[in-house]
Structure formats: C-alpha cells, structure tokens
Amino acid sequence: MSCSVEQEGITEMSGSEVARLRQQIELELEAMRRGLFGISAGTARHAFIHARMERVGACQDVLASHVGEPEAAQVVCHLYTQTMERDTSHEATS
C-alpha cells in the first residue's frame, strides 16, 4: 500500500510523517468522494471506492503506530466527515 514507512525509528514520532499521512488520507477520501458522487457507475465505481478505503485503512494503521489507535481513528473519522460534507455543487458545473 502507499502508506508504508520504514520500521526504523517508528517510536520517535515525526511531525512531518504524521502530517504526510493526514494529507494522504485526505487525498484518498477526496478521491473516494469524487468517485461516490461522480458520473461513474456500477462495479467499477464500487471497486474504485473500495480501493480508496483500503488505502485509507493502510494509512490509518501507519498513523496509529505514531499516535496510537484511538487518535488515528479520530483523525480518520474527522477527515472523512469533513471531506464528505464538502459542497459538491461547484463540481457539477466544472
């Protein structure tokens, strides 16, 4: 998956690594949202969204190794809610 990191030094939390993981999660969720509300349909749409959720899960696992599982779950939940609640009306006209 795209969120793998080296196991060396994992006990020392890197602020930039946590920020990178948060950004990657947000990008995957945004792609998932666009797939969900986009024109595509059927099995391909489901496979696309499923793949994005798998990547989010992989990023969440790595993030949990830095900040702990409860915090990682909270971050992903917050980013998911924030991403899914974005206004999509401007995208329909783009």
N, C-alpha and C positions, 0 to 999 in steps of 0.2 A: 504494500500500500504506500501511498505517497507521504505518509506521516511518520515513517520510521526514522529513528535517530540512533546514534551510537550509544551503547550502554555505558561507555566510559564516562565518568563524571556526572552520571544521572542524579546522584544525590545532591549535587550543588545546583540549585535552581537557577537557570539562566533566564533573566527577564526578557531578553530578545527571543529566546526559543519559545517561551510562553506566548509572547506577542505574535510570533510567526504562526504558532499553532492556532491561536484565536483567529488570525486572518485567514488561514487555510480553511478552518471550519466555516467561517462566514462566507467564503467564496463557494464552498461546496453547497452550503444551504441556499445561497443565491441561485446557483445553477439548478438546484433541485426545484426551487420556487418557479423559476422560469420554465422548467420542464412541466411542472404541475399546471401552470396557468397558460402555457403556450399552445400553439396550434397542433403539435404532435398528438398522436392518439394511440391507443391500443397497447399491445405487448411491448413495443419499442419504448414507449413512454414509461411504462412500468419498470422496465429493465434499467432505463436511464436514471430514474428516481431511486431505485433500489441500489444502484452502484454508488450514487452520491451519498446515500445513508450509510453504506458500508464504509466509505471513506471518512465520513464524519465520525463513525464509531472508532475507526483506527486512530484518528486524531485525538479523540476523547481519551482513548487508552493511554496514549503517549502523554497527553496533558495531565492525566491522573498520576502518572509517575513523577510529575513535577510538583503538583499542587494538592494531590490527594483526590480520591474518587468523589467525595461529596462536592468539593469545589468544582471539579471538572464537569460533573453532571449539571451543576447550577449554571456554569458558563455556557454549556451547550444549550440548555433549556432557554436561557436568556437570549442567546443569539438566534435560536430557532424562532422564538416568539417575535423578536424584533424584525427578523427577515421576513417572516410570513405575514406580518401586519403592514408591511410597506405598501404604499399606494401603487397600484398597478395601472391606474387609468392613463398615465402618461406613456406607458409602454405600448399600449394598444394603438396609439397614434404614431408611434415611431417607426 
